[in-house]
């Protein structure tokens, strides 16, 4: 009986090792794509999240068989990942960015939970689908961006050496394509005529970012 328990224990440990190695591989594959695009949640973050979710799921099942409900610890993974995702969304001031990174973290945690539950096919399939979404849809986004709406804004800003550069950087962070940017001095204001093109939601983010920019006095539509 003792020998049987020893073999079972070794088999379980071997399976846990396989699960953790897969977590490094799958989390790393997704994290590498994020890292290459310069996103806040990159290679190491996604690997650690996938490893943590895998181990917590295994431990919750083990402790649940001994003490009670095996889903209690696993359920807290979602809460913890939510805090990390919120941090990536709030990473950039003045605009809502990082939603894709937050969603990626959420899915990577789910992949880790699948590995910890022994659902290897589901974990591998989900990882493949995530990679397709993150890399394969880029041409479609580019096509949609060319067909997206344009906007023209007239910005009154406080004159300063960094005012115009700050506005340019804000447009770049939102992901809009800057078509025209002209500046002139009117009385005490620096007046900037700005034309940009991209998805409607990015125009809204740009407007919010400009309204919170310390150099900007007012923003109006030039249409």
Short mmCIF file of the C-alpha atoms (twelve columns), coordinates in Angstrom:
data_MODEL
# 
_entry.id   MODEL 
# 
loop_
_atom_site.group_PDB 
_atom_site.id 
_atom_site.type_symbol 
_atom_site.label_atom_id 
_atom_site.label_alt_id 
_atom_site.label_comp_id 
_atom_site.label_asym_id 
_atom_site.label_seq_id 
_atom_site.Cartn_x 
_atom_site.Cartn_y 
_atom_site.Cartn_z 
_atom_site.pdbx_PDB_model_num 
ATOM 1   C CA . UNK A 1   0.000   0.000  0.000   1 
ATOM 2   C CA . UNK A 2   2.820   2.360  0.890   1 
ATOM 3   C CA . UNK A 3   4.586   1.600  -2.379  1 
ATOM 4   C CA . UNK A 4   1.381   2.326  -4.323  1 
ATOM 5   C CA . UNK A 5   0.993   5.670  -2.586  1 
ATOM 6   C CA . UNK A 6   4.596   6.489  -3.422  1 
ATOM 7   C CA . UNK A 7   4.025   5.746  -7.132  1 
ATOM 8   C CA . UNK A 8   0.833   7.826  -7.162  1 
ATOM 9   C CA . UNK A 9   2.632   10.710 -5.460  1 
ATOM 10  C CA . UNK A 10  5.453   10.607 -7.992  1 
ATOM 11  C CA . UNK A 11  2.990   10.494 -10.878 1 
ATOM 12  C CA . UNK A 12  1.127   13.525 -9.524  1 
ATOM 13  C CA . UNK A 13  4.347   15.466 -9.106  1 
ATOM 14  C CA . UNK A 14  5.397   14.582 -12.636 1 
ATOM 15  C CA . UNK A 15  2.045   15.758 -13.966 1 
ATOM 16  C CA . UNK A 16  2.393   19.034 -12.028 1 
ATOM 17  C CA . UNK A 17  5.831   19.547 -13.560 1 
ATOM 18  C CA . UNK A 18  4.383   18.996 -17.043 1 
ATOM 19  C CA . UNK A 19  1.588   21.472 -16.296 1 
ATOM 20  C CA . UNK A 20  4.015   24.138 -15.117 1 
ATOM 21  C CA . UNK A 21  6.269   23.644 -18.145 1 
ATOM 22  C CA . UNK A 22  3.260   24.004 -20.431 1 
ATOM 23  C CA . UNK A 23  2.271   27.150 -18.522 1 
ATOM 24  C CA . UNK A 24  5.706   28.641 -19.219 1 
ATOM 25  C CA . UNK A 25  5.450   27.693 -22.904 1 
ATOM 26  C CA . UNK A 26  1.882   28.881 -23.529 1 
ATOM 27  C CA . UNK A 27  2.100   31.991 -21.364 1 
ATOM 28  C CA . UNK A 28  5.470   32.795 -22.935 1 
ATOM 29  C CA . UNK A 29  4.160   32.476 -26.488 1 
ATOM 30  C CA . UNK A 30  1.382   34.966 -25.814 1 
ATOM 31  C CA . UNK A 31  3.623   37.188 -23.702 1 
ATOM 32  C CA . UNK A 32  6.277   37.321 -26.429 1 
ATOM 33  C CA . UNK A 33  3.753   38.751 -28.871 1 
ATOM 34  C CA . UNK A 34  2.807   41.414 -26.287 1 
ATOM 35  C CA . UNK A 35  6.497   42.113 -25.557 1 
ATOM 36  C CA . UNK A 36  7.353   42.628 -29.227 1 
ATOM 37  C CA . UNK A 37  4.559   45.195 -29.491 1 
ATOM 38  C CA . UNK A 38  5.837   47.074 -26.463 1 
ATOM 39  C CA . UNK A 39  2.785   46.431 -24.286 1 
ATOM 40  C CA . UNK A 40  2.910   46.882 -20.490 1 
ATOM 41  C CA . UNK A 41  2.087   43.216 -19.762 1 
ATOM 42  C CA . UNK A 42  4.811   41.407 -21.655 1 
ATOM 43  C CA . UNK A 43  6.735   38.138 -21.597 1 
ATOM 44  C CA . UNK A 44  7.488   37.689 -17.898 1 
ATOM 45  C CA . UNK A 45  4.101   38.982 -16.741 1 
ATOM 46  C CA . UNK A 46  2.121   36.523 -18.857 1 
ATOM 47  C CA . UNK A 47  4.388   33.609 -17.922 1 
ATOM 48  C CA . UNK A 48  4.053   34.326 -14.208 1 
ATOM 49  C CA . UNK A 49  0.277   34.733 -14.441 1 
ATOM 50  C CA . UNK A 50  -0.083  31.432 -16.302 1 
ATOM 51  C CA . UNK A 51  2.188   29.610 -13.833 1 
ATOM 52  C CA . UNK A 52  0.378   31.106 -10.842 1 
ATOM 53  C CA . UNK A 53  -3.070  30.251 -12.179 1 
ATOM 54  C CA . UNK A 54  -1.946  26.676 -12.911 1 
ATOM 55  C CA . UNK A 55  -0.451  26.117 -9.472  1 
ATOM 56  C CA . UNK A 56  -3.361  27.721 -7.622  1 
ATOM 57  C CA . UNK A 57  -5.807  25.524 -9.518  1 
ATOM 58  C CA . UNK A 58  -3.859  22.373 -8.661  1 
ATOM 59  C CA . UNK A 59  -3.572  23.402 -5.005  1 
ATOM 60  C CA . UNK A 60  -7.267  24.268 -4.794  1 
ATOM 61  C CA . UNK A 61  -8.187  20.809 -6.064  1 
ATOM 62  C CA . UNK A 62  -5.761  19.138 -3.632  1 
ATOM 63  C CA . UNK A 63  -6.844  21.166 -0.591  1 
ATOM 64  C CA . UNK A 64  -10.489 20.936 -1.555  1 
ATOM 65  C CA . UNK A 65  -10.413 17.147 -1.377  1 
ATOM 66  C CA . UNK A 66  -8.969  17.466 2.115   1 
ATOM 67  C CA . UNK A 67  -10.907 20.394 3.578   1 
ATOM 68  C CA . UNK A 68  -13.921 21.336 1.485   1 
ATOM 69  C CA . UNK A 69  -14.920 23.219 -1.665  1 
ATOM 70  C CA . UNK A 70  -12.147 22.918 -4.309  1 
ATOM 71  C CA . UNK A 71  -13.381 25.967 -6.249  1 
ATOM 72  C CA . UNK A 72  -12.847 28.619 -3.560  1 
ATOM 73  C CA . UNK A 73  -9.150  29.251 -4.233  1 
ATOM 74  C CA . UNK A 74  -9.564  28.963 -8.002  1 
ATOM 75  C CA . UNK A 75  -12.397 31.502 -7.845  1 
ATOM 76  C CA . UNK A 76  -10.059 34.062 -6.268  1 
ATOM 77  C CA . UNK A 77  -7.748  33.844 -9.275  1 
ATOM 78  C CA . UNK A 78  -10.247 35.860 -11.308 1 
ATOM 79  C CA . UNK A 79  -10.309 38.595 -8.670  1 
ATOM 80  C CA . UNK A 80  -6.522  38.805 -8.512  1 
ATOM 81  C CA . UNK A 81  -6.171  38.891 -12.283 1 
ATOM 82  C CA . UNK A 82  -8.795  41.642 -12.383 1 
ATOM 83  C CA . UNK A 83  -6.563  43.909 -10.277 1 
ATOM 84  C CA . UNK A 84  -3.604  43.287 -12.589 1 
ATOM 85  C CA . UNK A 85  -5.754  43.978 -15.645 1 
ATOM 86  C CA . UNK A 86  -7.010  47.230 -14.124 1 
ATOM 87  C CA . UNK A 87  -3.407  48.319 -13.687 1 
ATOM 88  C CA . UNK A 88  -2.696  47.870 -17.396 1 
ATOM 89  C CA . UNK A 89  -5.820  49.819 -18.383 1 
ATOM 90  C CA . UNK A 90  -4.864  52.762 -16.152 1 
ATOM 91  C CA . UNK A 91  -1.261  52.686 -17.351 1 
ATOM 92  C CA . UNK A 92  -1.585  55.630 -19.767 1 
ATOM 93  C CA . UNK A 93  -2.805  58.957 -18.499 1 
ATOM 94  C CA . UNK A 94  -5.410  60.895 -20.435 1 
ATOM 95  C CA . UNK A 95  -6.750  58.059 -22.575 1 
ATOM 96  C CA . UNK A 96  -8.294  54.646 -22.097 1 
ATOM 97  C CA . UNK A 97  -5.652  52.223 -23.319 1 
ATOM 98  C CA . UNK A 98  -4.484  48.740 -22.458 1 
ATOM 99  C CA . UNK A 99  -7.840  47.008 -22.867 1 
ATOM 100 C CA . UNK A 100 -6.339  44.335 -25.119 1 
ATOM 101 C CA . UNK A 101 -3.508  43.707 -22.648 1 
ATOM 102 C CA . UNK A 102 -6.024  43.380 -19.804 1 
ATOM 103 C CA . UNK A 103 -8.125  40.939 -21.811 1 
ATOM 104 C CA . UNK A 104 -4.987  38.960 -22.710 1 
ATOM 105 C CA . UNK A 105 -4.053  38.644 -19.022 1 
ATOM 106 C CA . UNK A 106 -7.573  37.420 -18.269 1 
ATOM 107 C CA . UNK A 107 -7.382  34.743 -20.976 1 
ATOM 108 C CA . UNK A 108 -3.850  33.681 -19.955 1 
ATOM 109 C CA . UNK A 109 -5.135  33.094 -16.418 1 
ATOM 110 C CA . UNK A 110 -7.926  30.961 -17.866 1 
ATOM 111 C CA . UNK A 111 -5.349  28.956 -19.834 1 
ATOM 112 C CA . UNK A 112 -3.412  28.386 -16.620 1 
ATOM 113 C CA . UNK A 113 -6.564  27.206 -14.855 1 
ATOM 114 C CA . UNK A 114 -7.264  24.815 -17.729 1 
ATOM 115 C CA . UNK A 115 -3.763  23.376 -17.413 1 
ATOM 116 C CA . UNK A 116 -4.175  22.981 -13.667 1 
ATOM 117 C CA . UNK A 117 -7.449  21.158 -14.246 1 
ATOM 118 C CA . UNK A 118 -5.853  18.769 -16.733 1 
ATOM 119 C CA . UNK A 119 -7.719  20.207 -19.737 1 
ATOM 120 C CA . UNK A 120 -4.631  20.214 -21.966 1 
ATOM 121 C CA . UNK A 121 -6.415  20.174 -25.328 1 
ATOM 122 C CA . UNK A 122 -8.585  23.118 -24.311 1 
ATOM 123 C CA . UNK A 123 -5.546  25.062 -23.063 1 
ATOM 124 C CA . UNK A 124 -3.565  24.446 -26.256 1 
ATOM 125 C CA . UNK A 125 -6.544  25.264 -28.472 1 
ATOM 126 C CA . UNK A 126 -7.289  28.475 -26.585 1 
ATOM 127 C CA . UNK A 127 -3.650  29.559 -26.816 1 
ATOM 128 C CA . UNK A 128 -3.674  29.000 -30.571 1 
ATOM 129 C CA . UNK A 129 -6.873  31.029 -30.936 1 
ATOM 130 C CA . UNK A 130 -5.431  33.874 -28.839 1 
ATOM 131 C CA . UNK A 131 -2.339  34.005 -31.057 1 
ATOM 132 C CA . UNK A 132 -4.531  34.116 -34.153 1 
ATOM 133 C CA . UNK A 133 -6.539  36.992 -32.710 1 
ATOM 134 C CA . UNK A 134 -3.469  38.972 -31.593 1 
ATOM 135 C CA . UNK A 135 -1.405  38.501 -34.763 1 
ATOM 136 C CA . UNK A 136 -3.753  37.448 -37.566 1 
ATOM 137 C CA . UNK A 137 -6.267  40.266 -37.226 1 
ATOM 138 C CA . UNK A 138 -3.692  43.064 -37.652 1 
ATOM 139 C CA . UNK A 139 -4.244  43.336 -41.461 1 
ATOM 140 C CA . UNK A 140 -7.999  43.543 -40.890 1 
ATOM 141 C CA . UNK A 141 -7.528  46.333 -38.340 1 
ATOM 142 C CA . UNK A 142 -5.335  48.201 -40.837 1 
ATOM 143 C CA . UNK A 143 -8.025  47.856 -43.513 1 
ATOM 144 C CA . UNK A 144 -10.697 49.112 -41.132 1 
ATOM 145 C CA . UNK A 145 -8.481  52.020 -40.095 1 
ATOM 146 C CA . UNK A 146 -8.251  53.195 -43.713 1 
ATOM 147 C CA . UNK A 147 -12.039 53.106 -43.958 1 
ATOM 148 C CA . UNK A 148 -12.504 54.773 -40.583 1 
ATOM 149 C CA . UNK A 149 -13.862 58.211 -39.931 1 
ATOM 150 C CA . UNK A 150 -11.815 61.380 -39.767 1 
ATOM 151 C CA . UNK A 151 -12.079 64.309 -37.425 1 
ATOM 152 C CA . UNK A 152 -10.831 67.879 -37.288 1 
ATOM 153 C CA . UNK A 153 -10.200 69.628 -34.013 1 
ATOM 154 C CA . UNK A 154 -9.219  73.187 -33.160 1 
ATOM 155 C CA . UNK A 155 -7.177  73.255 -29.960 1 
ATOM 156 C CA . UNK A 156 -6.376  76.360 -27.913 1 
ATOM 157 C CA . UNK A 157 -3.321  75.681 -25.756 1 
ATOM 158 C CA . UNK A 158 -0.942  77.594 -23.531 1 
ATOM 159 C CA . UNK A 159 2.232   78.461 -25.441 1 
ATOM 160 C CA . UNK A 160 5.220   76.437 -24.367 1 
ATOM 161 C CA . UNK A 161 8.137   74.446 -25.736 1 
ATOM 162 C CA . UNK A 162 6.438   71.115 -25.032 1 
ATOM 163 C CA . UNK A 163 2.821   71.957 -25.870 1 
ATOM 164 C CA . UNK A 164 2.879   70.879 -29.522 1 
ATOM 165 C CA . UNK A 165 5.021   67.800 -28.854 1 
ATOM 166 C CA . UNK A 166 2.655   66.762 -26.054 1 
ATOM 167 C CA . UNK A 167 -0.330  66.917 -28.412 1 
ATOM 168 C CA . UNK A 168 1.528   64.875 -31.047 1 
ATOM 169 C CA . UNK A 169 2.456   62.235 -28.472 1 
ATOM 170 C CA . UNK A 170 -1.139  62.037 -27.281 1 
ATOM 171 C CA . UNK A 171 -2.378  61.395 -30.831 1 
ATOM 172 C CA . UNK A 172 0.273   58.687 -31.264 1 
ATOM 173 C CA . UNK A 173 -0.716  56.984 -28.004 1 
ATOM 174 C CA . UNK A 174 -4.358  56.751 -29.012 1 
ATOM 175 C CA . UNK A 175 -3.387  54.964 -32.240 1 
ATOM 176 C CA . UNK A 176 -4.951  57.484 -34.626 1 
ATOM 177 C CA . UNK A 177 -3.323  58.357 -37.939 1 
ATOM 178 C CA . UNK A 178 -2.296  62.015 -37.888 1 
ATOM 179 C CA . UNK A 179 -3.125  63.568 -41.266 1 
ATOM 180 C CA . UNK A 180 -2.473  67.261 -40.564 1 
ATOM 181 C CA . UNK A 181 -1.133  69.339 -37.702 1 
ATOM 182 C CA . UNK A 182 -0.703  73.094 -38.046 1 
ATOM 183 C CA . UNK A 183 -0.032  75.593 -35.273 1 
ATOM 184 C CA . UNK A 184 -0.262  79.379 -35.114 1 
ATOM 185 C CA . UNK A 185 -0.139  82.058 -32.463 1 
ATOM 186 C CA . UNK A 186 -3.360  83.963 -31.721 1 
ATOM 187 C CA . UNK A 187 -3.101  86.537 -28.920 1 
ATOM 188 C CA . UNK A 188 -1.928  84.569 -25.873 1 
ATOM 189 C CA . UNK A 189 -2.959  81.141 -27.191 1 
ATOM 190 C CA . UNK A 190 -1.274  78.576 -29.354 1 
ATOM 191 C CA . UNK A 191 -3.990  77.472 -31.804 1 
ATOM 192 C CA . UNK A 192 -3.543  73.993 -33.274 1 
ATOM 193 C CA . UNK A 193 -5.537  72.685 -36.257 1 
ATOM 194 C CA . UNK A 194 -5.507  68.901 -36.061 1 
ATOM 195 C CA . UNK A 195 -6.877  66.313 -38.469 1 
ATOM 196 C CA . UNK A 196 -6.750  62.616 -37.627 1 
ATOM 197 C CA . UNK A 197 -8.271  59.416 -38.962 1 
ATOM 198 C CA . UNK A 198 -9.166  56.152 -37.249 1 
ATOM 199 C CA . UNK A 199 -11.939 54.250 -35.451 1 
ATOM 200 C CA . UNK A 200 -14.599 56.315 -33.721 1 
ATOM 201 C CA . UNK A 201 -13.694 55.055 -30.243 1 
ATOM 202 C CA . UNK A 202 -10.140 56.348 -30.690 1 
ATOM 203 C CA . UNK A 203 -11.456 59.805 -31.547 1 
ATOM 204 C CA . UNK A 204 -13.354 59.789 -28.259 1 
ATOM 205 C CA . UNK A 205 -10.186 58.770 -26.406 1 
ATOM 206 C CA . UNK A 206 -8.248  61.581 -28.091 1 
ATOM 207 C CA . UNK A 207 -10.872 64.134 -27.099 1 
ATOM 208 C CA . UNK A 208 -10.812 62.957 -23.469 1 
ATOM 209 C CA . UNK A 209 -7.018  63.015 -23.446 1 
ATOM 210 C CA . UNK A 210 -6.892  66.551 -24.836 1 
ATOM 211 C CA . UNK A 211 -9.410  67.798 -22.281 1 
ATOM 212 C CA . UNK A 212 -7.154  66.481 -19.490 1 
ATOM 213 C CA . UNK A 213 -3.907  67.731 -21.031 1 
ATOM 214 C CA . UNK A 214 -2.305  70.393 -18.788 1 
ATOM 215 C CA . UNK A 215 -1.421  72.685 -21.712 1 
ATOM 216 C CA . UNK A 216 -4.834  72.642 -23.411 1 
ATOM 217 C CA . UNK A 217 -7.344  75.427 -22.647 1 
ATOM 218 C CA . UNK A 218 -10.178 74.312 -24.938 1 
ATOM 219 C CA . UNK A 219 -11.016 71.895 -27.740 1 
ATOM 220 C CA . UNK A 220 -13.647 72.417 -30.410 1 
ATOM 221 C CA . UNK A 221 -14.700 70.675 -33.588 1 
ATOM 222 C CA . UNK A 222 -13.408 72.308 -36.733 1 
ATOM 223 C CA . UNK A 223 -16.260 70.955 -38.867 1 
# 
